[in-house]
Amino acid sequence: MSRHCNLCAGTPPGILLIRAKEWNFHTHRYMVLFITFLAYACYHASRKPTGIVKSVLCPERKSSREGWSPFNGHDGTSKLGEIDVAFLACYSIGMYVAGHLGDTLDLRLFLATGMVGSGMFVGLFGLGYFWNVHNFWFYLFMQMIAGMFQATGWPSVVAVIGNWFGRRKRGLIMGVWNAHTSVGNITGSLLAASVLDFGWGWSFVAPGALMAFGGIIVYLFLAPYPEDVGFSSSSVYGGDEEAQVNKNIDRVPRESSVNKKSIGLVDACMIPGVVPFALCLFFAKLVAYTFLYWLPFYLTQTGND
């Protein structure tokens, strides 16, 4: 197979279908920015249902609602905490694994698979309502697997953004792009709350379906590397990007999404700024996930009528 055919094989199928003519470098950049923004917004949206339905699964004791076994007993709050810990533990371990896999696998397929898998297991947690499942281990297992799939998101989207945007404008781009967290949280809260009256299971099924749909969008339209759509990697860092487009596609090396050499954990920690940034992120996430998972439940349990 020629190099030209190899390059075409790496071009996302959705772009091949909708592109009437060759897009310039900036157009592909905007597409990548939008797709990765959408992808991680979906990740955050799919994490919101747990916080929204806690008050339904384990209602206030003076409430007339029965709740949902096994979470409506005297140890219901502890069980809800256990599934949160299981999710976050698998998520944190999975981040390390996903970081290595993302360096060796096709990022488009890796991210799409992670999103579809995550959406499926988020939805399966909600299907426990329709299947009348009251086994605690079922919900614990669904959260653990969902946590592993959720770990595919951050390493992948950050890597893709890094591949397309040079250091000169990366701060501005990341500042704007990081709004996906808030957009995803708001969308997930609104979606989960809007269908809660139809049964708490819908609060998981709907965001799970959104997540899976986002994975399909990623598979169809995301180009993880400039080489995937016929540009040289030097276009990202050069001054005149348009002038650096390799017009002869046969000369563009097809090593974009695979065969990338990764570094180890120790080597990564030796990079200046990595450890301080990791510690800052640790404390920021500690507060963020406390609010994400427990604030709605706390307000319903302690709020006055």
C-alpha beads as a LAMMPS data file, in Angstrom:
LAMMPS data file: protein, C-alpha beads

305 atoms
304 bonds

1 atom types
1 bond types

-500.0 500.0 xlo xhi
-500.0 500.0 ylo yhi
-500.0 500.0 zlo zhi

Masses

1 110.0

Atoms # bond

1 1 1 0.000 0.000 0.000
2 1 1 1.350 3.435 -0.897
3 1 1 1.973 6.202 1.599
4 1 1 -0.860 8.146 0.015
5 1 1 -3.293 5.322 0.826
6 1 1 -1.931 5.084 4.358
7 1 1 -2.576 8.774 4.849
8 1 1 -6.135 8.500 3.555
9 1 1 -6.710 5.613 5.959
10 1 1 -5.848 7.970 8.815
11 1 1 -8.213 10.730 7.728
12 1 1 -11.439 10.645 9.777
13 1 1 -14.291 9.288 7.617
14 1 1 -16.635 12.127 8.531
15 1 1 -14.181 14.716 7.213
16 1 1 -13.837 12.789 3.956
17 1 1 -17.623 12.888 3.548
18 1 1 -18.310 16.548 4.320
19 1 1 -15.183 18.176 2.919
20 1 1 -16.109 19.508 -0.494
21 1 1 -12.569 20.787 -1.030
22 1 1 -9.318 20.749 0.888
23 1 1 -9.584 22.631 4.187
24 1 1 -6.790 24.916 5.267
25 1 1 -4.806 24.409 8.443
26 1 1 -6.881 26.867 10.492
27 1 1 -10.145 25.150 9.594
28 1 1 -8.818 21.817 10.824
29 1 1 -7.601 23.482 14.004
30 1 1 -11.045 24.895 14.727
31 1 1 -12.590 21.506 14.039
32 1 1 -10.187 19.814 16.477
33 1 1 -10.848 22.488 19.098
34 1 1 -14.618 22.042 18.785
35 1 1 -14.579 18.221 18.761
36 1 1 -12.289 17.919 21.801
37 1 1 -14.340 20.567 23.639
38 1 1 -17.493 18.579 22.904
39 1 1 -15.842 15.309 23.902
40 1 1 -14.710 16.397 27.346
41 1 1 -17.937 18.260 28.003
42 1 1 -19.641 14.891 27.463
43 1 1 -17.275 13.265 29.954
44 1 1 -18.211 15.777 32.629
45 1 1 -21.911 15.602 31.769
46 1 1 -21.869 11.838 32.315
47 1 1 -20.393 12.279 35.817
48 1 1 -23.249 14.435 37.095
49 1 1 -26.091 11.874 37.452
50 1 1 -24.671 10.292 40.603
51 1 1 -24.822 13.578 42.492
52 1 1 -28.302 14.344 41.149
53 1 1 -29.959 11.031 42.095
54 1 1 -28.412 10.518 45.540
55 1 1 -31.362 12.212 47.239
56 1 1 -33.738 9.860 45.379
57 1 1 -31.792 6.689 46.113
58 1 1 -31.306 7.655 49.755
59 1 1 -34.068 10.131 50.670
60 1 1 -34.228 12.168 53.833
61 1 1 -35.620 10.097 56.707
62 1 1 -38.669 12.310 57.192
63 1 1 -39.396 12.171 53.469
64 1 1 -42.340 10.154 52.166
65 1 1 -40.231 8.664 49.378
66 1 1 -39.090 5.080 49.796
67 1 1 -35.737 5.378 48.094
68 1 1 -34.060 2.506 46.322
69 1 1 -32.599 -0.571 47.948
70 1 1 -29.728 -1.111 48.754
71 1 1 -29.193 2.635 49.255
72 1 1 -32.241 3.446 51.384
73 1 1 -31.156 1.635 54.551
74 1 1 -29.372 2.988 57.594
75 1 1 -26.040 2.496 55.761
76 1 1 -27.281 3.994 52.499
77 1 1 -25.032 7.042 52.697
78 1 1 -22.011 4.814 53.259
79 1 1 -22.904 2.701 50.238
80 1 1 -23.237 5.793 48.079
81 1 1 -19.830 6.902 49.309
82 1 1 -18.376 3.502 48.457
83 1 1 -19.492 3.632 44.844
84 1 1 -18.027 7.146 44.565
85 1 1 -14.708 5.949 45.990
86 1 1 -14.732 2.948 43.653
87 1 1 -15.378 5.170 40.645
88 1 1 -12.663 7.683 41.523
89 1 1 -10.134 4.994 42.473
90 1 1 -10.584 3.234 39.134
91 1 1 -10.531 6.602 37.399
92 1 1 -7.221 7.586 39.004
93 1 1 -5.567 4.228 38.275
94 1 1 -6.978 4.264 34.769
95 1 1 -5.477 7.710 34.112
96 1 1 -1.987 6.269 34.458
97 1 1 -2.799 3.350 32.173
98 1 1 -4.655 5.528 29.673
99 1 1 -1.727 7.921 29.457
100 1 1 0.545 5.112 28.302
101 1 1 -2.030 3.640 25.942
102 1 1 -2.734 7.034 24.424
103 1 1 0.951 7.317 23.466
104 1 1 0.882 4.040 21.553
105 1 1 -2.651 3.729 20.124
106 1 1 -4.587 5.746 17.570
107 1 1 -5.949 8.620 19.654
108 1 1 -9.140 8.936 17.621
109 1 1 -10.067 5.285 18.097
110 1 1 -8.879 5.281 21.706
111 1 1 -10.957 8.320 22.654
112 1 1 -14.013 7.146 20.718
113 1 1 -13.843 3.712 22.367
114 1 1 -13.484 5.281 25.801
115 1 1 -16.501 7.516 25.257
116 1 1 -18.752 4.776 23.904
117 1 1 -17.670 2.386 26.671
118 1 1 -18.169 5.010 29.353
119 1 1 -21.594 5.907 28.005
120 1 1 -22.568 2.250 27.957
121 1 1 -21.660 1.616 31.599
122 1 1 -23.191 4.877 32.804
123 1 1 -26.363 3.779 31.039
124 1 1 -26.138 0.284 32.534
125 1 1 -26.084 1.790 36.021
126 1 1 -29.398 3.461 35.205
127 1 1 -30.806 0.301 33.683
128 1 1 -30.691 -1.175 37.176
129 1 1 -33.832 0.888 37.770
130 1 1 -35.689 -0.639 34.822
131 1 1 -34.391 -4.147 35.541
132 1 1 -35.345 -3.746 39.221
133 1 1 -31.816 -4.570 40.401
134 1 1 -31.209 -4.202 44.140
135 1 1 -27.790 -5.819 44.346
136 1 1 -25.172 -3.395 45.625
137 1 1 -22.363 -5.179 43.767
138 1 1 -24.057 -4.544 40.431
139 1 1 -23.931 -0.785 40.948
140 1 1 -20.412 -0.916 42.373
141 1 1 -19.148 -2.874 39.370
142 1 1 -20.826 -0.537 36.875
143 1 1 -19.175 2.464 38.524
144 1 1 -15.767 0.806 38.586
145 1 1 -15.824 -0.044 34.879
146 1 1 -17.236 3.389 34.047
147 1 1 -14.344 4.941 35.984
148 1 1 -11.809 3.015 33.919
149 1 1 -13.394 4.165 30.674
150 1 1 -13.687 7.748 31.940
151 1 1 -9.912 7.816 32.382
152 1 1 -9.436 7.768 28.611
153 1 1 -10.691 11.326 28.247
154 1 1 -8.240 13.787 29.730
155 1 1 -4.928 12.283 28.475
156 1 1 -6.370 11.953 24.970
157 1 1 -7.895 15.397 24.514
158 1 1 -4.873 17.169 26.025
159 1 1 -2.555 15.233 23.719
160 1 1 -4.652 16.154 20.675
161 1 1 -4.693 19.843 21.604
162 1 1 -0.934 19.741 22.112
163 1 1 -0.475 18.213 18.669
164 1 1 -2.394 21.013 16.944
165 1 1 -1.482 24.158 18.896
166 1 1 1.989 25.540 19.378
167 1 1 3.368 26.886 22.634
168 1 1 2.899 30.504 21.633
169 1 1 -0.899 30.460 21.862
170 1 1 -1.435 27.385 24.001
171 1 1 -2.189 29.369 27.176
172 1 1 -4.990 31.325 25.534
173 1 1 -6.369 28.270 23.789
174 1 1 -6.348 26.169 26.965
175 1 1 -8.014 28.965 28.915
176 1 1 -10.923 29.129 26.491
177 1 1 -11.024 25.393 25.844
178 1 1 -11.151 24.492 29.559
179 1 1 -14.655 25.908 29.723
180 1 1 -15.736 22.421 28.645
181 1 1 -15.698 21.449 32.335
182 1 1 -18.361 23.961 33.293
183 1 1 -20.365 23.421 30.122
184 1 1 -20.358 19.671 30.718
185 1 1 -21.318 19.990 34.388
186 1 1 -24.186 22.352 33.598
187 1 1 -25.420 20.198 30.707
188 1 1 -25.211 17.016 32.760
189 1 1 -27.060 18.563 35.691
190 1 1 -29.845 19.936 33.510
191 1 1 -30.208 16.720 31.540
192 1 1 -30.197 14.429 34.579
193 1 1 -32.619 16.650 36.513
194 1 1 -34.987 17.103 33.575
195 1 1 -35.712 13.369 33.282
196 1 1 -35.561 12.513 36.992
197 1 1 -39.349 12.646 37.389
198 1 1 -39.699 9.796 34.873
199 1 1 -37.535 7.542 37.048
200 1 1 -33.989 7.910 38.345
201 1 1 -32.742 5.434 35.760
202 1 1 -33.318 7.976 33.009
203 1 1 -30.877 10.330 34.730
204 1 1 -28.133 7.855 33.827
205 1 1 -29.441 6.540 30.521
206 1 1 -29.827 9.990 28.936
207 1 1 -26.288 11.267 29.743
208 1 1 -24.908 7.829 28.842
209 1 1 -26.561 8.039 25.428
210 1 1 -25.183 11.568 24.977
211 1 1 -21.721 10.292 25.846
212 1 1 -21.918 7.429 23.354
213 1 1 -23.155 9.796 20.650
214 1 1 -20.186 12.057 21.380
215 1 1 -17.900 9.065 20.884
216 1 1 -19.376 8.512 17.422
217 1 1 -18.750 12.182 16.583
218 1 1 -15.138 11.806 17.702
219 1 1 -14.652 8.712 15.560
220 1 1 -16.099 10.426 12.491
221 1 1 -14.489 13.855 12.704
222 1 1 -11.455 14.034 15.026
223 1 1 -7.999 14.209 13.411
224 1 1 -5.533 13.728 16.299
225 1 1 -2.461 14.807 14.325
226 1 1 -1.894 17.298 11.502
227 1 1 -0.399 14.424 9.487
228 1 1 -3.784 12.699 9.546
229 1 1 -5.169 15.330 7.174
230 1 1 -2.097 16.022 5.063
231 1 1 -0.166 18.654 7.028
232 1 1 3.349 18.439 8.372
233 1 1 3.841 18.658 12.107
234 1 1 6.116 21.691 11.607
235 1 1 3.013 23.703 10.632
236 1 1 2.025 23.814 14.288
237 1 1 5.117 25.685 15.421
238 1 1 6.078 27.739 12.374
239 1 1 5.220 31.377 11.802
240 1 1 3.613 31.109 8.366
241 1 1 1.549 27.969 8.846
242 1 1 -0.036 28.024 5.409
243 1 1 3.369 28.181 3.739
244 1 1 4.490 25.115 5.634
245 1 1 1.726 22.842 4.426
246 1 1 3.319 19.958 2.617
247 1 1 1.673 20.109 -0.801
248 1 1 3.027 16.719 -1.760
249 1 1 0.986 14.368 0.436
250 1 1 3.252 11.434 -0.406
251 1 1 6.017 13.131 1.581
252 1 1 4.022 13.448 4.788
253 1 1 5.160 10.663 7.150
254 1 1 2.321 8.495 8.386
255 1 1 3.346 8.025 12.013
256 1 1 0.708 10.306 13.394
257 1 1 -1.407 8.273 15.771
258 1 1 0.729 5.227 16.385
259 1 1 4.319 4.285 17.223
260 1 1 4.812 7.352 19.415
261 1 1 7.414 6.740 22.139
262 1 1 6.167 7.468 25.643
263 1 1 8.152 8.402 28.741
264 1 1 7.974 6.760 32.145
265 1 1 6.466 8.086 35.359
266 1 1 9.809 9.057 36.884
267 1 1 10.916 10.869 33.723
268 1 1 7.595 12.714 33.614
269 1 1 7.993 13.858 37.230
270 1 1 11.454 15.214 36.405
271 1 1 10.010 17.678 33.880
272 1 1 10.068 21.153 35.492
273 1 1 6.674 22.193 36.816
274 1 1 4.999 18.780 36.623
275 1 1 5.022 17.998 40.365
276 1 1 3.808 21.466 41.520
277 1 1 1.096 21.411 38.864
278 1 1 0.048 17.915 39.934
279 1 1 -0.244 19.018 43.561
280 1 1 -2.285 22.085 42.605
281 1 1 -4.579 19.940 40.515
282 1 1 -4.914 17.424 43.352
283 1 1 -6.305 20.000 45.769
284 1 1 -8.456 21.660 43.104
285 1 1 -10.003 18.316 42.157
286 1 1 -10.492 17.433 45.824
287 1 1 -12.796 20.411 46.222
288 1 1 -14.384 20.088 42.774
289 1 1 -15.405 16.446 43.151
290 1 1 -16.671 17.012 46.662
291 1 1 -19.078 19.578 45.234
292 1 1 -19.776 17.460 42.153
293 1 1 -20.843 14.321 44.002
294 1 1 -22.120 15.485 47.373
295 1 1 -23.283 19.094 47.308
296 1 1 -26.732 18.408 45.719
297 1 1 -27.306 15.544 48.159
298 1 1 -26.179 17.631 51.128
299 1 1 -28.487 20.481 50.192
300 1 1 -31.527 18.195 49.884
301 1 1 -30.749 16.493 53.199
302 1 1 -30.181 19.663 55.198
303 1 1 -32.257 22.265 53.393
304 1 1 -35.419 23.677 54.897
305 1 1 -38.782 23.445 53.150

Bonds

1 1 1 2
2 1 2 3
3 1 3 4
4 1 4 5
5 1 5 6
6 1 6 7
7 1 7 8
8 1 8 9
9 1 9 10
10 1 10 11
11 1 11 12
12 1 12 13
13 1 13 14
14 1 14 15
15 1 15 16
16 1 16 17
17 1 17 18
18 1 18 19
19 1 19 20
20 1 20 21
21 1 21 22
22 1 22 23
23 1 23 24
24 1 24 25
25 1 25 26
26 1 26 27
27 1 27 28
28 1 28 29
29 1 29 30
30 1 30 31
31 1 31 32
32 1 32 33
33 1 33 34
34 1 34 35
35 1 35 36
36 1 36 37
37 1 37 38
38 1 38 39
39 1 39 40
40 1 40 41
41 1 41 42
42 1 42 43
43 1 43 44
44 1 44 45
45 1 45 46
46 1 46 47
47 1 47 48
48 1 48 49
49 1 49 50
50 1 50 51
51 1 51 52
52 1 52 53
53 1 53 54
54 1 54 55
55 1 55 56
56 1 56 57
57 1 57 58
58 1 58 59
59 1 59 60
60 1 60 61
61 1 61 62
62 1 62 63
63 1 63 64
64 1 64 65
65 1 65 66
66 1 66 67
67 1 67 68
68 1 68 69
69 1 69 70
70 1 70 71
71 1 71 72
72 1 72 73
73 1 73 74
74 1 74 75
75 1 75 76
76 1 76 77
77 1 77 78
78 1 78 79
79 1 79 80
80 1 80 81
81 1 81 82
82 1 82 83
83 1 83 84
84 1 84 85
85 1 85 86
86 1 86 87
87 1 87 88
88 1 88 89
89 1 89 90
90 1 90 91
91 1 91 92
92 1 92 93
93 1 93 94
94 1 94 95
95 1 95 96
96 1 96 97
97 1 97 98
98 1 98 99
99 1 99 100
100 1 100 101
101 1 101 102
102 1 102 103
103 1 103 104
104 1 104 105
105 1 105 106
106 1 106 107
107 1 107 108
108 1 108 109
109 1 109 110
110 1 110 111
111 1 111 112
112 1 112 113
113 1 113 114
114 1 114 115
115 1 115 116
116 1 116 117
117 1 117 118
118 1 118 119
119 1 119 120
120 1 120 121
121 1 121 122
122 1 122 123
123 1 123 124
124 1 124 125
125 1 125 126
126 1 126 127
127 1 127 128
128 1 128 129
129 1 129 130
130 1 130 131
131 1 131 132
132 1 132 133
133 1 133 134
134 1 134 135
135 1 135 136
136 1 136 137
137 1 137 138
138 1 138 139
139 1 139 140
140 1 140 141
141 1 141 142
142 1 142 143
143 1 143 144
144 1 144 145
145 1 145 146
146 1 146 147
147 1 147 148
148 1 148 149
149 1 149 150
150 1 150 151
151 1 151 152
152 1 152 153
153 1 153 154
154 1 154 155
155 1 155 156
156 1 156 157
157 1 157 158
158 1 158 159
159 1 159 160
160 1 160 161
161 1 161 162
162 1 162 163
163 1 163 164
164 1 164 165
165 1 165 166
166 1 166 167
167 1 167 168
168 1 168 169
169 1 169 170
170 1 170 171
171 1 171 172
172 1 172 173
173 1 173 174
174 1 174 175
175 1 175 176
176 1 176 177
177 1 177 178
178 1 178 179
179 1 179 180
180 1 180 181
181 1 181 182
182 1 182 183
183 1 183 184
184 1 184 185
185 1 185 186
186 1 186 187
187 1 187 188
188 1 188 189
189 1 189 190
190 1 190 191
191 1 191 192
192 1 192 193
193 1 193 194
194 1 194 195
195 1 195 196
196 1 196 197
197 1 197 198
198 1 198 199
199 1 199 200
200 1 200 201
201 1 201 202
202 1 202 203
203 1 203 204
204 1 204 205
205 1 205 206
206 1 206 207
207 1 207 208
208 1 208 209
209 1 209 210
210 1 210 211
211 1 211 212
212 1 212 213
213 1 213 214
214 1 214 215
215 1 215 216
216 1 216 217
217 1 217 218
218 1 218 219
219 1 219 220
220 1 220 221
221 1 221 222
222 1 222 223
223 1 223 224
224 1 224 225
225 1 225 226
226 1 226 227
227 1 227 228
228 1 228 229
229 1 229 230
230 1 230 231
231 1 231 232
232 1 232 233
233 1 233 234
234 1 234 235
235 1 235 236
236 1 236 237
237 1 237 238
238 1 238 239
239 1 239 240
240 1 240 241
241 1 241 242
242 1 242 243
243 1 243 244
244 1 244 245
245 1 245 246
246 1 246 247
247 1 247 248
248 1 248 249
249 1 249 250
250 1 250 251
251 1 251 252
252 1 252 253
253 1 253 254
254 1 254 255
255 1 255 256
256 1 256 257
257 1 257 258
258 1 258 259
259 1 259 260
260 1 260 261
261 1 261 262
262 1 262 263
263 1 263 264
264 1 264 265
265 1 265 266
266 1 266 267
267 1 267 268
268 1 268 269
269 1 269 270
270 1 270 271
271 1 271 272
272 1 272 273
273 1 273 274
274 1 274 275
275 1 275 276
276 1 276 277
277 1 277 278
278 1 278 279
279 1 279 280
280 1 280 281
281 1 281 282
282 1 282 283
283 1 283 284
284 1 284 285
285 1 285 286
286 1 286 287
287 1 287 288
288 1 288 289
289 1 289 290
290 1 290 291
291 1 291 292
292 1 292 293
293 1 293 294
294 1 294 295
295 1 295 296
296 1 296 297
297 1 297 298
298 1 298 299
299 1 299 300
300 1 300 301
301 1 301 302
302 1 302 303
303 1 303 304
304 1 304 305
